[in-house]
Amino acid sequence: MACEGGMRRGILLILCVALGFPALCGGEKPGGPKEVLARCAAAGLRDGNAYRMLEELTSRAPSRLSGSPGADTALRVARELLLRAGADSVWMEPVLVPHWVRGSVERALVTPFLDRRAPFSIAVCALGGSVATPPRGVTAEVAEVHSFDELRALGDRAKGRIIFFNRPMDPALLSTFEAYGRAVDQRSRGAVEAARAGAVGVLVRSMTLARDNVPHTGALSYVDSVRKIPAAAVGIQDAEKLSALVRRDPRTRVTLTLDCRTRPDVPSANVIGEIRGSERPREIILVGGHLDCWDKGTGAHDDASGCIQAIEVLHLFRQLGIVPRRTIRAVMFMNEENGSRGGHAYASAPLRDEEKHIAAIESDRGGFAPRGFTVQADSATLAWFLRWKPLFEDVAAGRIIAGSGGVDVSPIVAKGAIGVGLDVADYRYFDFHHSANDVAAGVNPRELEMGAVVTAFLCYLLSEEWPPL
């Protein structure tokens, strides 16, 4: 057995030398990448700065939907945090953003028909961008469907009804984001499809795997050629209660009342801070998240965590005295949730003509334990990232796979940057997503910090080792 183990170590040594992994071969010199990672982790976990910043942002600017007073406050808070982190420079770049206001009335009253029970309320919240109902609401019988095909099959029976989309996220799928992707079209497109069928309103089962009764909001889309009808999300427990009632009593009626509204676009901004590169300052390694959030909860996971991790990257560089060769830039994008205008404004800003973005890293999957990164690039670039996989495995973040960088960075990726997304253990993400559950108490401080640590380390590797240095 000892001989066999020696042979394995010898083969591993040959492979390490051939593939250029000195850290695995015991040949890393003092101050090399493994030591940088260890120092980042120790400093971040000891200090706990990321969670303090998260609490500050979510308490001072808890409601940050684009166009709102809370979003304006968030701009100032983000600027202060970047300065405090030690950025060489901090500035804002203008963005014109949509301004949708939820209003104060969100009510759905269910009236059974057959058993003549007293009407009862169910937990709802307006979907982002929804139009209002008349002041006394819209009242109609409910038709439950699970797909657009089922909706179309109703034919004339959909006319004058409130359509109840009740397709759940699939709990059997390992990826909660895949489960979300397979269900979310009923939220984003349901109002248009229902209006085409002649419906007067829409209820949508919340996009969550949690078994609570907290409704989850999120953006819907209208088209100019189709009448706009009001739409609301329903808490999971009440969605199942309503489903059982409608199957038993098809003439059940719902009165939906919303007073949300859309106001004219307003000026806002992306908030940007950077540590300037010592050798190639025009070559940018971007790390960021989106500063806006829905107005339920405080957007702690979605996406205050991503913003804070980007700021913490700069803080760790300063704290450890790391001077990057390339510029490390933290960007807090505005308006990801209901327009994605911040990402487009950043990519098209005049300053971008003078810069070369090497990579754009986004954290927008919550402040959970990091597993690795998704890489949006060609196969040769992905192969280079895989050279670093053993280093990240030291902190259980060695999962490096092909995938999207993120919504906000996609416009700059389209211009040639490598897109990178922080991949996390996302099993519980949709318990919080777009709901009142999404508060700082739901974020684990060590998991949040480790997301910042592995992102800082990736920024370091890209700054120091990425070709053609």
C-alpha positions as CSV (number, residue, x, y, z in Angstrom):
1,M,0.0,0.0,0.0
2,A,2.9,2.4,0.8
3,C,4.4,1.7,-2.6
4,E,1.1,2.4,-4.3
5,G,0.6,5.6,-2.4
6,G,4.1,6.7,-3.4
7,M,3.4,6.0,-7.0
8,R,0.2,8.1,-6.8
9,R,2.0,11.0,-5.2
10,G,4.7,10.8,-7.9
11,I,2.1,10.8,-10.7
12,L,0.4,13.8,-9.0
13,L,3.7,15.6,-8.8
14,I,4.3,15.1,-12.6
15,L,0.8,16.3,-13.4
16,C,1.2,19.4,-11.2
17,V,4.4,20.4,-12.8
18,A,3.0,19.7,-16.3
19,L,-0.2,21.7,-15.6
20,G,1.5,24.5,-13.7
21,F,0.0,24.0,-10.2
22,P,2.9,24.7,-8.0
23,A,0.6,25.2,-5.0
24,L,-0.3,21.5,-5.1
25,C,3.3,20.4,-5.5
26,G,4.6,22.0,-2.3
27,G,6.5,24.4,-4.5
28,E,4.6,27.6,-3.7
29,K,6.9,30.3,-2.5
30,P,6.0,32.3,0.6
31,G,3.5,35.0,-0.2
32,G,2.0,33.0,-3.1
33,P,-1.7,32.5,-3.9
34,K,-2.5,30.0,-1.2
35,E,-1.2,32.3,1.4
36,V,-3.1,35.2,0.0
37,L,-6.3,33.2,0.2
38,A,-5.6,32.1,3.8
39,R,-4.9,35.8,4.8
40,C,-8.1,37.0,3.1
41,A,-10.2,34.4,4.9
42,A,-8.6,35.0,8.3
43,A,-8.9,38.8,8.0
44,G,-12.5,38.7,6.7
45,L,-13.8,36.2,9.2
46,R,-12.0,37.8,12.1
47,D,-13.2,41.3,11.3
48,G,-16.8,40.6,10.3
49,N,-16.9,43.8,8.3
50,A,-19.2,42.6,5.5
51,Y,-22.1,41.8,7.8
52,R,-21.8,45.2,9.6
53,M,-22.0,46.9,6.2
54,L,-25.0,44.7,5.3
55,E,-26.9,45.8,8.4
56,E,-26.1,49.4,7.8
57,L,-27.3,49.4,4.2
58,T,-30.5,47.5,4.9
59,S,-31.3,49.6,8.0
60,R,-30.6,53.0,6.5
61,A,-32.1,52.2,3.1
62,P,-34.5,49.2,3.6
63,S,-36.7,49.9,0.6
64,R,-34.6,50.6,-2.5
65,L,-36.9,50.1,-5.5
66,S,-35.6,52.2,-8.3
67,G,-37.0,55.7,-8.4
68,S,-37.9,55.7,-4.7
69,P,-36.6,57.9,-1.9
70,G,-35.1,54.7,-0.4
71,A,-33.1,54.2,-3.6
72,D,-31.7,57.8,-3.3
73,T,-30.7,57.1,0.3
74,A,-29.0,53.9,-0.9
75,L,-26.8,55.8,-3.3
76,R,-25.4,57.9,-0.5
77,V,-24.9,54.9,1.8
78,A,-23.1,53.0,-0.9
79,R,-20.8,55.9,-1.6
80,E,-20.0,56.2,2.1
81,L,-19.2,52.5,2.4
82,L,-16.9,52.6,-0.6
83,L,-15.0,55.5,0.8
84,R,-14.7,53.8,4.2
85,A,-13.4,50.6,2.4
86,G,-10.5,52.6,1.1
87,A,-11.4,53.1,-2.6
88,D,-8.9,55.3,-4.4
89,S,-11.9,57.1,-6.1
90,V,-15.7,56.9,-5.8
91,W,-18.2,58.4,-8.3
92,M,-21.7,58.0,-9.6
93,E,-22.8,57.6,-13.2
94,P,-26.3,58.7,-14.2
95,V,-29.1,56.3,-15.0
96,L,-32.7,57.2,-15.9
97,V,-34.9,54.6,-14.1
98,P,-38.6,53.6,-14.0
99,H,-40.7,54.6,-10.9
100,W,-43.4,52.2,-9.9
101,V,-45.2,52.7,-6.6
102,R,-46.9,49.9,-4.8
103,G,-49.5,52.0,-2.9
104,S,-51.1,51.1,0.3
105,V,-54.0,48.8,-0.7
106,E,-53.3,45.1,-1.6
107,R,-56.3,43.0,-0.9
108,A,-58.0,39.9,-2.2
109,L,-61.4,38.8,-0.8
110,V,-62.6,35.3,-1.7
111,T,-66.4,34.6,-1.8
112,P,-67.4,30.9,-2.0
113,F,-70.7,30.2,-4.0
114,L,-72.0,26.8,-3.1
115,D,-71.6,26.6,0.7
116,R,-72.4,30.2,1.3
117,R,-69.5,30.6,3.7
118,A,-68.5,34.1,4.7
119,P,-66.0,35.8,2.5
120,F,-62.4,35.5,3.6
121,S,-59.1,37.3,2.7
122,I,-56.0,35.7,1.2
123,A,-52.4,37.0,1.4
124,V,-51.5,38.8,-1.8
125,C,-49.1,41.5,-3.0
126,A,-49.1,43.4,-6.3
127,L,-46.6,42.2,-9.0
128,G,-44.1,44.9,-9.9
129,G,-45.4,47.1,-12.7
130,S,-49.0,46.1,-12.3
131,V,-51.8,48.5,-13.0
132,A,-54.3,49.4,-10.3
133,T,-57.8,48.1,-10.1
134,P,-60.8,50.4,-9.9
135,P,-61.1,51.9,-6.3
136,R,-63.7,49.2,-5.3
137,G,-61.6,46.4,-6.9
138,V,-62.3,44.0,-9.7
139,T,-64.7,41.1,-8.9
140,A,-64.9,37.9,-11.0
141,E,-65.1,34.1,-10.9
142,V,-61.8,32.4,-10.7
143,A,-60.4,30.0,-13.3
144,E,-57.3,28.0,-12.2
145,V,-54.7,27.0,-14.8
146,H,-51.2,25.6,-14.7
147,S,-49.9,26.6,-18.1
148,F,-50.6,28.9,-21.0
149,D,-51.8,25.9,-22.9
150,E,-54.5,25.3,-20.3
151,L,-55.4,29.0,-20.4
152,R,-55.9,28.9,-24.2
153,A,-57.9,25.7,-23.8
154,L,-60.4,27.6,-21.7
155,G,-61.5,29.5,-24.8
156,D,-64.5,31.7,-24.0
157,R,-64.6,30.4,-20.4
158,A,-61.6,32.7,-19.7
159,K,-63.6,35.9,-20.6
160,G,-64.5,38.0,-17.6
161,R,-62.6,35.8,-15.2
162,I,-59.7,36.2,-12.9
163,I,-57.1,33.7,-14.0
164,F,-55.3,31.9,-11.2
165,F,-51.9,30.6,-12.4
166,N,-51.0,27.9,-9.9
167,R,-47.9,26.0,-11.4
168,P,-45.5,25.4,-8.5
169,M,-41.7,25.5,-8.6
170,D,-40.5,21.9,-9.0
171,P,-39.1,20.7,-5.7
172,A,-37.5,17.7,-7.3
173,L,-35.0,19.8,-9.3
174,L,-31.6,20.1,-7.6
175,S,-31.1,23.6,-8.9
176,T,-33.6,26.0,-7.4
177,F,-32.8,28.5,-10.2
178,E,-33.8,25.9,-12.7
179,A,-37.1,25.4,-10.8
180,Y,-37.6,29.1,-10.8
181,G,-36.9,29.4,-14.5
182,R,-39.5,26.8,-15.3
183,A,-42.3,28.5,-13.3
184,V,-41.6,32.2,-13.6
185,D,-43.1,32.8,-17.0
186,Q,-46.6,32.8,-15.4
187,R,-45.6,35.7,-13.3
188,S,-43.7,37.7,-16.0
189,R,-46.1,37.0,-18.9
190,G,-49.3,35.8,-17.2
191,A,-51.1,39.2,-17.3
192,V,-50.6,39.6,-21.1
193,E,-51.7,36.0,-21.9
194,A,-54.7,36.3,-19.6
195,A,-55.7,39.6,-21.1
196,R,-55.5,38.1,-24.6
197,A,-57.9,35.5,-23.4
198,G,-60.4,38.1,-22.2
199,A,-59.6,37.9,-18.4
200,V,-60.0,40.9,-16.1
201,G,-57.3,40.1,-13.6
202,V,-54.5,37.7,-12.6
203,L,-53.4,35.9,-9.4
204,V,-50.1,34.0,-9.5
205,R,-48.8,31.4,-7.1
206,S,-45.7,32.9,-5.4
207,M,-42.3,31.9,-6.8
208,T,-41.0,30.0,-3.8
209,L,-40.4,26.6,-2.4
210,A,-41.2,27.7,1.2
211,R,-44.4,26.4,2.7
212,D,-45.3,29.7,4.4
213,N,-48.0,32.2,3.4
214,V,-45.7,35.2,2.5
215,P,-46.4,36.5,-1.0
216,H,-43.4,37.0,-3.3
217,T,-43.5,39.9,-5.7
218,G,-41.5,40.4,-8.9
219,A,-41.7,42.1,-12.3
220,L,-44.4,41.5,-14.9
221,S,-44.4,42.6,-18.5
222,Y,-47.1,44.3,-20.5
223,V,-47.2,44.9,-24.2
224,D,-48.8,48.0,-25.7
225,S,-51.1,46.1,-28.0
226,V,-52.8,44.2,-25.2
227,R,-55.1,45.6,-22.5
228,K,-53.3,45.9,-19.1
229,I,-55.0,44.0,-16.3
230,P,-54.1,44.0,-12.6
231,A,-51.9,41.1,-11.2
232,A,-50.9,39.9,-7.8
233,A,-48.9,37.1,-6.2
234,V,-50.6,34.8,-3.6
235,G,-48.9,33.2,-0.6
236,I,-48.3,29.5,-1.0
237,Q,-50.7,28.3,1.8
238,D,-53.5,30.5,0.5
239,A,-52.8,29.5,-3.1
240,E,-53.3,25.8,-2.1
241,K,-56.4,26.8,-0.1
242,L,-57.8,28.7,-3.1
243,S,-57.0,25.8,-5.5
244,A,-58.9,23.3,-3.3
245,L,-61.9,25.7,-3.1
246,V,-62.1,26.4,-6.8
247,R,-62.0,22.7,-7.7
248,R,-64.8,22.0,-5.3
249,D,-66.7,25.3,-6.0
250,P,-66.0,26.5,-9.6
251,R,-68.2,29.6,-9.1
252,T,-66.0,31.0,-6.4
253,R,-65.4,34.7,-6.8
254,V,-62.5,36.9,-5.9
255,T,-62.5,40.7,-5.4
256,L,-58.9,42.0,-6.1
257,T,-58.1,45.6,-5.0
258,L,-54.7,47.2,-5.7
259,D,-53.8,50.9,-5.9
260,C,-50.3,50.6,-7.4
261,R,-49.3,53.0,-10.1
262,T,-46.4,53.9,-12.5
263,R,-45.0,57.4,-12.4
264,P,-42.6,59.1,-14.9
265,D,-39.0,57.9,-15.1
266,V,-36.6,59.6,-12.7
267,P,-32.8,60.2,-12.5
268,S,-30.7,57.8,-10.5
269,A,-27.2,56.4,-10.7
270,N,-24.8,53.5,-10.5
271,V,-22.3,53.9,-7.6
272,I,-18.7,53.0,-8.5
273,G,-15.5,52.8,-6.5
274,E,-12.1,51.3,-7.4
275,I,-8.6,50.6,-6.4
276,R,-6.4,51.6,-9.3
277,G,-4.1,49.1,-10.9
278,S,-0.4,49.8,-10.4
279,E,0.7,48.5,-13.8
280,R,-2.3,48.4,-16.1
281,P,-4.9,50.8,-14.6
282,R,-7.0,50.8,-17.8
283,E,-7.6,47.1,-17.6
284,I,-10.6,46.6,-15.3
285,I,-11.7,43.7,-13.1
286,L,-15.3,44.5,-12.2
287,V,-17.1,43.1,-9.2
288,G,-20.6,44.1,-8.4
289,G,-24.2,43.6,-7.5
290,H,-27.5,45.5,-7.8
291,L,-28.3,48.2,-5.3
292,D,-32.1,48.3,-5.9
293,C,-34.5,45.8,-4.4
294,W,-38.2,45.1,-4.3
295,D,-40.1,46.9,-1.6
296,K,-40.9,43.8,0.5
297,G,-38.3,43.0,3.2
298,T,-35.0,44.9,2.9
299,G,-33.4,43.1,0.0
300,A,-30.7,41.6,2.2
301,H,-30.0,38.5,0.0
302,D,-31.3,40.2,-3.2
303,D,-29.0,42.0,-3.6
304,A,-27.5,43.9,-0.7
305,S,-25.3,40.9,-0.2
306,G,-23.8,41.2,-3.6
307,C,-23.2,44.9,-3.2
308,I,-21.6,44.4,0.2
309,Q,-19.4,41.6,-1.1
310,A,-18.1,43.9,-3.9
311,I,-17.3,46.6,-1.4
312,E,-15.7,44.1,0.9
313,V,-13.3,43.0,-1.9
314,L,-11.9,46.5,-1.9
315,H,-11.7,46.5,1.9
316,L,-9.8,43.2,2.0
317,F,-7.3,44.5,-0.6
318,R,-6.7,47.6,1.5
319,Q,-6.6,45.7,4.8
320,L,-4.0,43.2,3.6
321,G,-2.0,45.8,1.7
322,I,-2.5,44.1,-1.7
323,V,-1.6,46.4,-4.6
324,P,-3.3,45.0,-7.7
325,R,-1.6,45.2,-11.1
326,R,-5.0,45.8,-12.7
327,T,-7.8,48.0,-11.5
328,I,-10.3,46.4,-9.2
329,R,-13.6,48.2,-9.5
330,A,-16.8,47.7,-7.4
331,V,-20.1,48.7,-9.1
332,M,-23.4,49.0,-7.4
333,F,-25.9,48.8,-10.3
334,M,-29.3,50.5,-10.2
335,N,-32.5,49.0,-11.5
336,E,-31.9,45.3,-12.1
337,E,-35.3,44.3,-10.7
338,N,-37.6,46.2,-13.1
339,G,-35.6,47.3,-16.1
340,S,-31.9,46.4,-15.9
341,R,-31.0,49.9,-17.0
342,G,-28.0,50.2,-14.7
343,G,-26.1,47.5,-16.5
344,H,-26.8,49.0,-19.9
345,A,-25.9,52.5,-18.8
346,Y,-22.6,51.3,-17.3
347,A,-21.6,49.5,-20.5
348,S,-22.5,52.5,-22.7
349,A,-21.0,55.3,-20.6
350,P,-18.3,57.3,-22.4
351,L,-15.6,56.3,-19.9
352,R,-15.9,52.7,-21.2
353,D,-14.3,53.7,-24.5
354,E,-11.0,54.3,-22.7
355,E,-11.1,51.1,-20.7
356,K,-10.6,47.3,-21.3
357,H,-12.7,45.1,-19.0
358,I,-10.9,41.8,-18.4
359,A,-13.7,40.3,-16.3
360,A,-17.0,41.3,-14.8
361,I,-18.0,39.3,-11.7
362,E,-21.5,39.5,-10.3
363,S,-22.9,38.2,-7.0
364,D,-26.7,38.0,-7.3
365,R,-27.7,34.6,-5.9
366,G,-27.8,35.6,-2.2
367,G,-25.3,35.8,0.6
368,F,-25.1,32.0,1.1
369,A,-22.0,29.8,1.3
370,P,-19.9,30.0,-1.9
371,R,-19.4,26.9,-4.0
372,G,-17.4,28.4,-6.8
373,F,-18.1,30.3,-10.0
374,T,-20.0,30.2,-13.3
375,V,-17.9,31.4,-16.2
376,Q,-19.4,33.0,-19.3
377,A,-16.6,32.6,-21.9
378,D,-15.1,30.3,-24.5
379,S,-13.8,26.8,-23.7
380,A,-10.1,28.0,-23.6
381,T,-11.0,30.7,-21.0
382,L,-12.9,28.2,-18.9
383,A,-9.9,25.9,-19.1
384,W,-7.7,28.6,-17.7
385,F,-10.1,29.2,-14.8
386,L,-10.0,25.5,-14.1
387,R,-6.3,25.8,-13.4
388,W,-7.3,27.7,-10.2
389,K,-9.8,25.1,-9.1
390,P,-7.5,23.4,-6.6
391,L,-6.8,26.7,-4.9
392,F,-10.5,27.3,-4.3
393,E,-11.1,23.8,-3.1
394,D,-9.2,24.7,0.0
395,V,-12.3,26.8,1.0
396,A,-14.9,24.4,-0.5
397,A,-15.5,26.8,-3.5
398,G,-13.9,24.8,-6.3
399,R,-17.0,24.3,-8.4
400,I,-16.1,26.1,-11.6
401,I,-18.5,25.5,-14.5
402,A,-19.8,27.2,-17.6
403,G,-22.7,29.6,-17.0
404,S,-24.0,33.1,-16.9
405,G,-22.1,36.0,-15.3
406,G,-25.3,37.9,-14.3
407,V,-27.9,40.3,-15.6
408,D,-26.1,43.5,-14.7
409,V,-22.8,42.5,-16.2
410,S,-24.2,41.0,-19.4
411,P,-23.9,44.3,-21.4
412,I,-20.2,44.7,-20.6
413,V,-19.7,40.9,-21.2
414,A,-21.3,41.5,-24.7
415,K,-18.4,43.9,-25.3
416,G,-15.8,41.3,-24.6
417,A,-15.4,40.9,-20.9
418,I,-15.4,37.5,-19.3
419,G,-18.6,37.1,-17.3
420,V,-18.3,35.4,-13.9
421,G,-21.1,34.7,-11.4
422,L,-20.5,33.8,-7.8
423,D,-22.1,30.4,-7.4
424,V,-23.6,29.7,-3.9
425,A,-25.5,27.0,-2.0
426,D,-28.8,28.3,-3.2
427,Y,-31.2,25.7,-1.7
428,R,-33.0,28.4,0.5
429,Y,-32.7,31.4,-1.8
430,F,-36.3,31.4,-3.0
431,D,-37.5,31.2,0.6
432,F,-36.4,34.8,0.8
433,H,-36.5,36.1,-2.8
434,H,-38.7,39.2,-3.5
435,S,-40.6,38.8,-0.2
436,A,-40.9,40.3,3.3
437,N,-38.7,37.3,4.4
438,D,-35.6,38.9,2.8
439,V,-34.0,40.7,5.8
440,A,-30.5,40.8,7.2
441,A,-31.4,38.3,10.0
442,G,-31.7,35.7,7.2
443,V,-28.1,36.1,6.1
444,N,-25.4,34.2,7.9
445,P,-22.4,36.5,8.6
446,R,-19.7,33.8,7.9
447,E,-21.3,32.7,4.6
448,L,-21.6,36.3,3.5
449,E,-18.0,37.0,4.3
450,M,-16.7,33.9,2.6
451,G,-18.5,34.9,-0.6
452,A,-16.5,38.2,-0.4
453,V,-13.3,36.3,0.4
454,V,-13.4,33.9,-2.6
455,T,-14.4,36.8,-4.9
456,A,-11.5,38.9,-3.6
457,F,-9.2,36.0,-4.3
458,L,-10.4,35.6,-7.8
459,C,-9.9,39.3,-8.4
460,Y,-6.3,38.9,-7.1
461,L,-5.7,35.9,-9.5
462,L,-7.1,37.8,-12.5
463,S,-5.0,40.9,-11.6
464,E,-1.8,39.0,-11.1
465,E,-1.9,36.0,-13.4
466,W,-4.3,36.5,-16.2
467,P,-2.5,36.7,-19.6
468,P,-0.9,38.7,-21.1
469,L,0.9,39.9,-18.0
